[in-house]
């Protein structure tokens, strides 16, 4: 029987059914894709679910009417493609949105931390330079309106680097925190204390009735700092140099006022530390000169501007030169010969003394090696600064220099001032003992300046005492200094130590020291410091004539 042709209504019905199926599948895949995407289960699961739904619908459609199969296949491809694209798009947007949120939160946290560190010092929690400058600008504006001055106190701790080197950076941090607490308790609630970095602090005083108030606050801070800080079993004493600048004009700017206080602080440092100075215009010139000195000093070693002069040490009993002290000199361009008192304090403060001290030790040992022809070989004394003495590298440096110069350790003496030794007596004894084990001689310089060292004298592993030159002033048989010097010599001899008197400038001083059995002496009376070549000639010179009743001039 011939097949009846398919009716147009049936074909239309088939197409409508397919379109409805596609719409249902797209809606279902959209909803399911959104759910699974939110759960971050991935696009694969989404496509599996969509394919299952589409497969079921197509199977249902096929069993009802298998004729429009080709159209159904096309619909399947289109549906799966559209569903997959929608699911992937949804997933991509979700994934992009979530990391963005995370990044945004992280950025906000980082920005907050940066803001805090910009305005608050992380160690002391005091305001930083930026916040203080902002407050100072506002304070100056209020001062102009109210007619009351503003003061800035610039505080710098004295010898903070030495404390760091001696006790460690942990103790240094604790000290800074303690100093910050002292500052906050020494001022009014309306004032501001800020940390500028390192060991520098700035105090802003507002609404002052009288400029003298700034000095009173500074003195109150100095008094509070005078009380030793206790860290564990150690007591640490600290002083500070404070510079004060007071506003005087509506045109004053924050940076200018800070600069003036900084200048005054440098003046206090240069004047001996542990001082208060108020800025005046004349200070600018002094600070500029000091900064120029520091600039020149930093390059002096590379430019080979340093020289070592040697001053003989004379055996008073025989008049023989048995040793020399190495003394540093600086041939500063356009200034001439500069003595250590003018630049060594700055070198110590800036840390330049480390490199300079190493150079002096190396050069002195090389020179001493060239003098080995003398009989007996002269003892060469080299001074150690506080930073050098307490440096953990000291033993390696001394040992290395002795090895490189091939110098007999018994011909090298290291001089350390009494104040340096007494800065930390227990630690000093360990350092001195280690140096003694290298075979070098140990001399305590400037002895007698502090009575506190007498109780440690017996325990110190040393070879010689050098009496402070201040006792040579006005020395005579009936002076107070004569009694002190005689007692020190007797004490030293009872402990098996030799004694050197420095600063001897007259025949009477030399003769009296010989009469009371002082071992050695040095000073301008015997010879001024001179270069290595002139000093070598002195080793071959008889200077016993210096002890005659009427000494004449030396002949070479």
Secondary structure by P-SEA (a helix, b strand, c coil): cccccccaaaaaaaaaaaaaaaaaaaaaaaaaaaaaaaacccaaaaaaaaaaaaaaaaaaaaaacccaaaaaaaaaaaaaaaaaaaaaaaaaaaaaaaaaaaaaaaaaaaaaaaaaaaccccccccccaaaaaaaaaaaaaaaaaacbbbbbbbbbbcaaaaaaaaccaaaaaaaaaaaaaaaaaaccccbbbbbccccbbbbbbccccccaaaaaaaaaaaaaaccccccccbbbbbbbbbbbbbbccccccaaaaaaaaaaaaaaaaaacccbbbbbcccaaaaaaaaaaaaaaaaaccccccbbbbbbbbbccccccccbbbbbbbbbccccccccccccaaaaaaacaaaaaaaaaaaaaaaaaaaaccccccbbbbbbbccccccccaaaaaaaaaaaaaccccccbbbbbccccccccaaaaaaaaaaaaaabbbbbbcccccccccccccccccccbbbcccccccccccccaaaaaaaaaaaaaaaabbbbbbcccccaaaaaaaaaacccccccccccccccaaaaaaaaacccccccccccccccc
